[in-house]
């Protein structure tokens, strides 16, 4: 019987574990520090061992003792390096749904030498977006076409009826990850020229985009798009853009918060401050009572502006103490996000993923290929972000343990051996892409 060791039982874990529990040739071990999370995810299943504990200090020895065929890390991104080091030392295959980084990529020669397979970037974004893009691009190349431009945008947001706060956003993933993205550098390729926006400047370069049947949203570039020329094998493309979808108004607020230094991780002495006094200090005012006026003056706003009203609603002008343990401005933002930007149990989240490929063919014919995923969470059940992030790694884990995925080293879901069966299985789970092709 094959054995999967699953590290973490947080927001995305339940659909992943429930899918794997249906495989009667698998046994699972789930490790999670929160008993509540562990019980919600693992349940009372005969082939599932639930370990209510934090990660051991000697993680490599722990993994070795478990003797898994595959380790699945569903832990926060900041744990990825530690888990990767431990799996390499233990000589174990690994899977995680989040983005890789330079540290992970540098391990690849050693993985190939050890004949290990690490299946990476297997969520929704990254993950399903890779599968959709690779399938479309491979079909274009097979027909003798070339990719002129590639655009992929994705967002995890409240559904329309759950969009009940002035920010147009609720947390379906960790606040720390959302805040970290607020200062992210972005690069795109536009008409053959590299465009770079540093340290959150991407939020100053927003465009509007319609999603048919849902409405209009704003989109900003997300991280570095250029490596995907190689990932998707489209060196011929003259434009490539990967972006994030939000309700209109999000980006202007993030720009204002960056201007105030609210995402800074520099240590500060915040003892004894209220939220209002904290805001006054960030705006250069000596008195807490002047915080509102100083905020408007610092940002060049009127007190009726949407940005000012959003910051006020979130709590930056409240005369109550900062929570214990905050050490920097970023911690203050995280505390307020966690307090205010939450889903009620009966509310639905919404995933929108839209890929657009412009292709040219011999003879000058041009086509626009569009793939769109629109998926809603289940009220009182699993969220869409949990399903679309948790199911792909579960499906690919099954494929890998069945011996259906070739190769060693770092493996992305851009292989037909992965994306064809995984997308077909996701359709059975109610997650499907709508494909259209229009001649230009």
LODORO-41993 format. One line per 4 residues: number of its first residue (from 1); their letters; for each residue x, y, z of C-alpha. Coordinates in nm, 2 decimals. Example, Ala and Ser with C-alpha at 12.3 -4.5 7.8 and 13.67 -1.06 7.14 Angstrom:
<recs>
1) AS) 1.23/-0.45/0.78; 1.37/-0.11/0.71
</recs>
This chain:
<recs>
1) XXXX) 0.00/0.00/0.00; 0.13/0.34/-0.10; 0.18/0.60/0.18; 0.14/0.98/0.15
5) XXXX) 0.26/1.21/0.43; 0.06/1.53/0.43; 0.21/1.83/0.62; -0.05/2.08/0.72
9) XXXX) -0.43/2.08/0.74; -0.52/2.44/0.68; -0.76/2.61/0.45; -0.70/2.41/0.13
13) XXXX) -0.63/2.07/0.28; -0.98/1.92/0.32; -1.07/1.86/-0.05; -0.72/1.72/-0.11
17) XXXX) -0.74/1.47/0.18; -1.10/1.37/0.11; -1.01/1.29/-0.26; -0.71/1.08/-0.16
21) XXXX) -0.91/0.89/0.10; -1.12/0.75/-0.18; -0.82/0.56/-0.31; -0.83/0.23/-0.13
25) XXXX) -0.47/0.15/-0.21; -0.34/0.46/-0.02; -0.28/0.52/0.34; -0.24/0.88/0.46
29) XXXX) -0.06/1.05/0.75; -0.17/1.41/0.82; 0.04/1.63/1.05; -0.12/1.94/1.19
33) XXXX) -0.06/2.15/1.50; -0.43/2.26/1.53; -0.65/1.98/1.66; -0.96/2.16/1.52
37) XXXX) -0.81/2.17/1.17; -0.69/1.81/1.19; -1.03/1.68/1.29; -1.20/1.88/1.02
41) XXXX) -0.96/1.76/0.75; -0.87/1.40/0.84; -1.19/1.29/1.00; -1.23/0.93/1.13
45) XXXX) -1.09/0.74/0.84; -0.95/0.39/0.87; -0.65/0.45/0.64; -0.57/0.80/0.77
49) XXXX) -0.34/0.86/1.07; -0.39/1.20/1.23; -0.08/1.34/1.42; -0.17/1.65/1.62
53) XXXX) 0.17/1.81/1.65; 0.40/2.08/1.52; 0.68/1.99/1.27; 0.96/1.82/1.46
57) XXXX) 1.29/2.00/1.49; 1.46/1.72/1.30; 1.22/1.71/1.01; 1.43/1.49/0.79
61) XXXX) 1.45/1.22/1.05; 1.08/1.24/1.11; 1.01/1.20/0.73; 1.25/0.91/0.71
65) XXXX) 1.08/0.73/0.99; 0.74/0.77/0.83; 0.87/0.60/0.51; 0.63/0.78/0.27
69) XXXX) 0.62/0.74/-0.10; 0.53/1.11/-0.13; 0.53/1.41/0.09; 0.27/1.67/0.02
73) XXXX) 0.33/2.01/0.18; 0.02/2.21/0.23; 0.19/2.44/0.48; 0.23/2.82/0.43
77) XXXX) 0.49/2.93/0.17; 0.74/3.03/0.43; 0.78/2.67/0.54; 0.86/2.55/0.19
81) XXXX) 1.24/2.58/0.21; 1.26/2.39/0.53; 1.04/2.11/0.40; 1.24/2.09/0.08
85) XXXX) 1.57/2.06/0.26; 1.43/1.78/0.48; 1.29/1.59/0.18; 1.61/1.62/0.00
89) XXXX) 1.80/1.49/0.30; 1.55/1.21/0.35; 1.55/1.12/-0.02; 1.18/1.15/-0.06
93) XXXX) 0.95/1.26/-0.34; 0.77/1.59/-0.27; 0.47/1.79/-0.39; 0.35/2.14/-0.31
97) XXXX) 0.09/2.37/-0.47; 0.27/2.70/-0.44; 0.52/2.88/-0.66; 0.88/2.75/-0.67
101) XXXX) 1.17/2.99/-0.61; 1.55/3.01/-0.69; 1.63/2.80/-0.38; 1.40/2.52/-0.50
105) XXXX) 1.52/2.54/-0.86; 1.89/2.52/-0.75; 1.81/2.18/-0.59; 1.71/2.02/-0.93
109) XXXX) 2.05/1.87/-1.02; 2.07/1.69/-0.69; 1.71/1.57/-0.73; 1.79/1.42/-1.07
113) XXXX) 2.10/1.26/-0.94; 1.90/1.10/-0.66; 1.62/1.01/-0.90; 1.36/1.21/-0.70
117) XXXX) 1.05/1.37/-0.84; 0.92/1.69/-0.70; 0.58/1.79/-0.84; 0.54/2.17/-0.80
121) XXXX) 0.31/2.46/-0.87; -0.01/2.25/-0.85; -0.28/2.47/-0.72; -0.51/2.70/-0.92
125) XXXX) -0.27/2.98/-0.98; -0.01/2.84/-1.02; -0.15/2.50/-1.13; -0.47/2.49/-1.33
129) XXXX) -0.35/2.80/-1.52; -0.03/2.60/-1.62; -0.25/2.31/-1.74; -0.48/2.53/-1.94
133) XXXX) -0.20/2.73/-2.10; 0.01/2.43/-2.19; -0.28/2.24/-2.34; -0.38/2.54/-2.56
137) XXXX) -0.02/2.63/-2.66; 0.06/2.26/-2.75; -0.25/2.24/-2.97; -0.14/2.56/-3.15
141) XXXX) 0.21/2.44/-3.21; 0.08/2.10/-3.33; -0.12/2.28/-3.59; 0.18/2.47/-3.72
145) XXXX) 0.09/2.80/-3.53; 0.30/3.04/-3.33; 0.21/3.23/-3.02; 0.20/3.60/-3.06
149) XXXX) 0.09/3.69/-2.71; -0.02/3.52/-2.39; -0.22/3.66/-2.11; -0.34/3.49/-1.79
153) XXXX) -0.54/3.66/-1.52; -0.67/3.50/-1.20; -0.85/3.61/-0.88; -0.99/3.46/-0.56
157) XXXX) -1.26/3.71/-0.45; -1.60/3.71/-0.28; -1.90/3.62/-0.50; -2.12/3.91/-0.58
161) XXXX) -2.37/3.85/-0.30; -2.08/3.80/-0.05; -1.91/4.12/-0.15; -2.04/4.30/0.16
165) XXXX) -1.75/4.52/0.26; -1.60/4.84/0.10; -1.28/4.66/0.02; -1.43/4.42/-0.23
169) XXXX) -1.22/4.14/-0.08; -1.23/3.87/0.19; -0.96/3.64/0.30; -0.96/3.29/0.15
173) XXXX) -0.59/3.24/0.22; -0.33/3.36/0.47; -0.32/3.74/0.54; 0.06/3.72/0.54
177) XXXX) 0.06/3.60/0.18; -0.18/3.87/0.07; 0.03/4.14/0.24; 0.35/4.01/0.09
181) XXXX) 0.20/4.05/-0.26; 0.14/4.42/-0.19; 0.51/4.51/-0.24; 0.58/4.25/-0.51
185) XXXX) 0.79/4.35/-0.81; 0.62/4.27/-1.15; 0.77/4.22/-1.50; 0.59/4.17/-1.83
189) XXXX) 0.68/4.16/-2.19; 0.49/4.41/-2.41; 0.55/4.42/-2.78; 0.90/4.28/-2.74
193) XXXX) 1.00/4.52/-2.46; 1.05/4.42/-2.10; 0.84/4.64/-1.86; 0.92/4.63/-1.48
197) XXXX) 0.74/4.77/-1.19; 0.93/4.76/-0.86; 0.81/4.72/-0.50; 0.44/4.73/-0.55
201) XXXX) 0.44/4.99/-0.84; 0.24/4.73/-1.04; -0.07/4.86/-0.85; -0.02/5.19/-1.03
205) XXXX) -0.06/5.02/-1.37; -0.41/4.87/-1.37; -0.64/4.80/-1.65; -1.01/4.70/-1.65
209) XXXX) -1.13/4.37/-1.79; -1.47/4.22/-1.85; -1.56/3.87/-1.76; -1.87/3.78/-1.95
213) XXXX) -2.17/3.70/-1.73; -2.01/3.85/-1.42; -1.90/4.21/-1.49; -1.60/4.43/-1.49
217) XXXX) -1.29/4.39/-1.27; -0.95/4.55/-1.24; -0.63/4.36/-1.32; -0.27/4.43/-1.22
221) XXXX) 0.05/4.24/-1.32; 0.15/3.97/-1.08; 0.52/3.89/-1.02; 0.76/3.80/-1.30
225) XXXX) 0.59/3.69/-1.62; 0.91/3.64/-1.83; 1.01/3.29/-1.71; 0.69/3.16/-1.86
229) XXXX) 0.82/3.21/-2.20; 1.05/2.91/-2.12; 0.79/2.73/-1.90; 0.53/2.73/-2.18
233) XXXX) 0.79/2.69/-2.46; 0.69/3.01/-2.64; 1.01/3.20/-2.72; 0.84/3.34/-3.02
237) XXXX) 0.59/3.54/-2.82; 0.63/3.92/-2.82; 0.40/3.98/-2.53; 0.33/3.79/-2.21
241) XXXX) 0.13/3.91/-1.91; 0.02/3.73/-1.59; -0.21/3.93/-1.36; -0.44/3.93/-1.06
245) XXXX) -0.81/4.01/-1.07; -0.98/4.22/-0.80; -1.29/4.42/-0.77; -1.25/4.78/-0.88
249) XXXX) -1.09/5.00/-0.62; -0.85/4.75/-0.46; -0.53/4.87/-0.63; -0.57/5.25/-0.56
253) XXXX) -0.61/5.15/-0.19; -0.29/4.94/-0.19; -0.10/5.23/-0.36; -0.21/5.46/-0.08
257) XXXX) -0.10/5.20/0.19; 0.24/5.16/0.02; 0.28/5.54/0.03; 0.22/5.53/0.40
261) XXXX) 0.47/5.25/0.45; 0.20/5.02/0.60; 0.36/4.70/0.45; 0.70/4.77/0.61
265) XXXX) 0.86/4.49/0.81; 1.11/4.72/0.98; 1.08/4.68/1.36; 0.90/4.96/1.54
269) XXXX) 0.83/5.05/1.90; 0.45/5.03/1.90; 0.40/4.98/2.27; 0.10/5.17/2.41
273) XXXX) -0.02/5.30/2.07; -0.38/5.29/1.96; -0.47/5.23/1.59; -0.54/5.61/1.56
277) XXXX) -0.20/5.70/1.72; -0.02/5.45/1.49; -0.19/5.61/1.19; -0.10/5.96/1.31
281) XXXX) 0.26/5.86/1.35; 0.27/5.71/0.99; 0.13/6.04/0.86; 0.37/6.26/1.05
285) XXXX) 0.12/6.40/1.31; 0.21/6.45/1.67; -0.13/6.39/1.82; -0.36/6.09/1.77
289) XXXX) -0.66/6.32/1.74; -0.51/6.46/1.42; -0.49/6.12/1.25; -0.78/6.16/1.01
293) XXXX) -0.67/6.51/0.89; -0.31/6.40/0.87; -0.41/6.09/0.67; -0.60/6.31/0.41
297) XXXX) -0.31/6.56/0.39; -0.04/6.29/0.35; -0.23/6.12/0.07; -0.38/6.42/-0.09
301) XXXX) -0.73/6.30/-0.02; -1.07/6.44/0.08; -1.25/6.29/0.37; -1.52/6.17/0.13
305) XXXX) -1.28/5.98/-0.09; -1.32/5.60/-0.12; -0.96/5.53/-0.02; -1.00/5.73/0.31
309) XXXX) -1.33/5.57/0.39; -1.19/5.22/0.33; -0.90/5.28/0.56; -1.13/5.43/0.82
313) XXXX) -1.37/5.13/0.79; -1.08/4.89/0.83; -0.99/5.05/1.16; -0.69/5.27/1.12
317) XXXX) -0.87/5.56/1.29; -1.01/5.36/1.58; -0.91/5.47/1.93; -0.84/5.13/2.07
321) XXXX) -0.50/4.96/2.16; -0.30/4.78/1.90; -0.30/4.41/1.96; -0.03/4.26/2.17
325) XXXX) 0.27/4.13/1.98; 0.27/4.36/1.68; 0.63/4.45/1.59; 0.60/4.64/1.26
329) XXXX) 0.35/4.81/1.04; 0.29/4.49/0.84; 0.17/4.32/1.16; -0.09/4.60/1.22
333) XXXX) -0.23/4.56/0.87; -0.24/4.18/0.91; -0.44/4.21/1.24; -0.70/4.44/1.08
337) XXXX) -0.73/4.22/0.77; -0.79/3.92/0.99; -1.05/4.11/1.19; -1.25/4.26/0.91
341) XXXX) -1.19/4.08/0.58; -1.35/3.74/0.66; -1.61/3.52/0.50; -1.92/3.42/0.69
345) XXXX) -1.98/3.04/0.70; -2.26/3.06/0.45; -2.09/3.29/0.20; -1.94/3.19/-0.13
349) XXXX) -1.60/3.28/-0.27; -1.54/3.30/-0.64; -1.24/3.19/-0.85; -1.20/3.35/-1.19
353) XXXX) -0.92/3.23/-1.42; -0.90/3.36/-1.78; -0.62/3.27/-2.03; -0.60/3.44/-2.37
357) XXXX) -0.36/3.33/-2.64; -0.33/3.51/-2.98; -0.19/3.27/-3.24; -0.07/3.32/-3.59
361) XXXX) -0.07/3.05/-3.86; 0.10/3.00/-4.20; -0.07/3.22/-4.45; -0.13/3.50/-4.20
365) XXXX) -0.44/3.36/-4.02; -0.48/3.48/-3.66; -0.69/3.33/-3.38; -0.78/3.43/-3.03
369) XXXX) -0.80/3.12/-2.80; -0.97/3.19/-2.46; -1.00/2.95/-2.16; -1.22/3.07/-1.87
373) XXXX) -1.28/2.91/-1.53; -1.55/3.04/-1.31; -1.60/2.85/-0.99; -1.80/2.93/-0.68
377) XXXX) -1.75/2.79/-0.32; -2.01/2.58/-0.15; -2.20/2.77/0.12; -2.13/2.59/0.45
381) XXXX) -1.89/2.36/0.27; -1.56/2.38/0.09; -1.45/2.72/-0.06; -1.36/2.74/-0.42
385) XXXX) -1.01/2.83/-0.34; -0.98/2.51/-0.13; -1.13/2.30/-0.41; -0.93/2.45/-0.69
389) XXXX) -0.60/2.45/-0.49; -0.65/2.12/-0.30; -0.79/1.89/-0.58; -0.51/1.93/-0.84
393) XXXX) -0.23/1.81/-0.61; -0.45/1.52/-0.49; -0.53/1.41/-0.85; -0.16/1.45/-0.96
397) XXXX) -0.05/1.26/-0.65; -0.27/0.97/-0.76; -0.13/0.98/-1.11; 0.23/0.99/-0.98
401) XXXX) 0.18/0.70/-0.74; 0.01/0.50/-1.02; 0.33/0.54/-1.22; 0.18/0.76/-1.49
405) XXXX) 0.41/1.06/-1.46; 0.76/1.03/-1.61; 1.08/1.20/-1.52; 1.28/1.32/-1.22
409) XXXX) 1.37/1.66/-1.09; 1.12/1.95/-1.08; 0.80/1.86/-1.27; 0.54/2.13/-1.35
413) XXXX) 0.19/2.04/-1.47; 0.28/2.14/-1.83; 0.32/1.78/-1.95; 0.02/1.62/-2.13
417) XXXX) 0.06/1.32/-1.90; -0.04/1.55/-1.62; -0.28/1.81/-1.77; -0.49/1.59/-1.98
421) XXXX) -0.60/1.34/-1.71; -0.60/1.61/-1.44; -0.83/1.85/-1.63; -1.06/1.56/-1.71
425) XXXX) -1.08/1.46/-1.35; -1.14/1.82/-1.24; -1.44/1.83/-1.47; -1.58/1.52/-1.29
429) XXXX) -1.54/1.73/-0.97; -1.74/2.02/-1.12; -1.44/2.23/-1.21; -1.42/2.30/-1.58
433) XXXX) -1.28/2.54/-1.83; -1.49/2.70/-2.11; -1.29/2.71/-2.43; -1.36/2.95/-2.72
437) XXXX) -1.17/3.02/-3.04; -1.23/3.33/-3.26; -1.07/3.41/-3.59; -0.93/3.76/-3.60
</recs>
